[in-house]
Amino acid sequence: MKIGIIGGTGDIGEGMALRLSPRYDVIVGSREETRAIAACDLCREALHEQGLECNLLGGTNQRAIDESEIVILAIPFEHVAPTLEVLTGFENKIVVSPVNPIKRATYFYYAPPPEGSAAMMIKGMLPSSAIVCAAFNTIAAGRWKVLDEELDYSVAVCCDDDEVRQTVMDLVDAVSNLRAYDAGPLAAASVVESVTPLLLNIARFNRMRDVGIKFV
Amino acid sequence: MKIGIIGGTGDIGEGMALRLSPRYDVIVGSREETRAIAACDLCREALHEQGLECNLLGGTNQRAIDESEIVILAIPFEHVAPTLEVLTGFENKIVVSPVNPIKRATYFYYAPPPEGSAAMMIKGMLPSSAIVCAAFNTIAAGRWKVLDEELDYSVAVCCDDDEVRQTVMDLVDAVSNLRAYDAGPLAAASVVESVTPLLLNIARFNRMRDVGIKFV
């Protein structure tokens, strides 16, 4: 199964590439192909240092879509609309959204678009044959990259298609110690996305770093 | 320190009385005094069976306010406005809101009032000298009552007053294995309250019961 990461040279995208490429064929996408290739070289080095083989390829965001079955949108909420506007070929793809619309005052808060959540907005921007799935929303960027530490978190997965949800839950379960939970239809993604500003507040007000959650 | 529980004969209220009364003086409030007294008798029995002494008193909701420093609103969101309208004497009290405005479709979702959260709505309904604090929002009713099981969860606490927040965090930390975290000002309570519909969805779609969270 091939996984394309849009925004693969960003913080979360790079970490995802590191964690996923030992198990899956991963195409790291970027607006600039040269940056994607450079990021892949660094990832490959980091993985080899850990004694891990990987299957990583750098390319444009468009190529990451065209050559993958699963496309992960590893981009900040503000970049979603302009990024999706210039890309095509999402037909029949599984599109994973770890995107959280968050704003900051003296604290972080959830600031969803009119569609109710980033996931629902993304669904509205893509062709109807693309199946959107919210996942990986609550894992801090800083944790993805630290390869010698396990990711020991719960991951809520929202999707309207049972088969696709299971595919993405299997993907989640294949990463480190992550554990996937079915969190219902895509319309329920808002209560998943809004956990992230809470975790940022917990980190901020308790002087912690990269706080995650476990369902217990 | 005396704690009054408004709605103390409800599911969560009764569980809270059981967990708090071995350590604090607790007044269990109800619209009907006789129900509060009956509930206290049952609680006392359950605690004695566990070899625990307690300090429990049943009374009206109004008495639970009048004789306490901390008032816990253990009532469903729908009952908050009609309940608060007939009660007085909140001046200078610490008011704890574990209230979550939730609605249900084929899944649970967060349905806050125009004020942004139940906590902010409650603040707006009380005299300005009352200090509202969101806490205990994410602990399932079913868990409160099972006295021979520890409550091993994280609890996010929102408050605009540092001293009051610390008082409530100490209260949280005194219950079983609960661990309190500062989650920022009261305006940040929406992202705490909205965790509860997520936990209900996780329980529902994964056939689990009484799901809670830990920050890790």
Interface residues (C-beta under 8 A of the other chain):
Chain A: A105 T106 Y107 F108 Y109 Y110 D152 Y153 A156 Y181 D182 A183 G184 P185 A187 A188 S190 V191 V192 S194 V195 P197 L198 L199 N201 I202 R204 F205 N206 M208 V211 G212 I213 K214 F215 V216
Chain B: A105 T106 Y107 F108 Y109 Y110 D152 Y153 A156 Y181 D182 A183 G184 P185 A187 A188 S190 V191 V192 S194 V195 P197 L198 L199 N201 I202 R204 F205 N206 M208 V211 G212 I213 K214 F215 V216
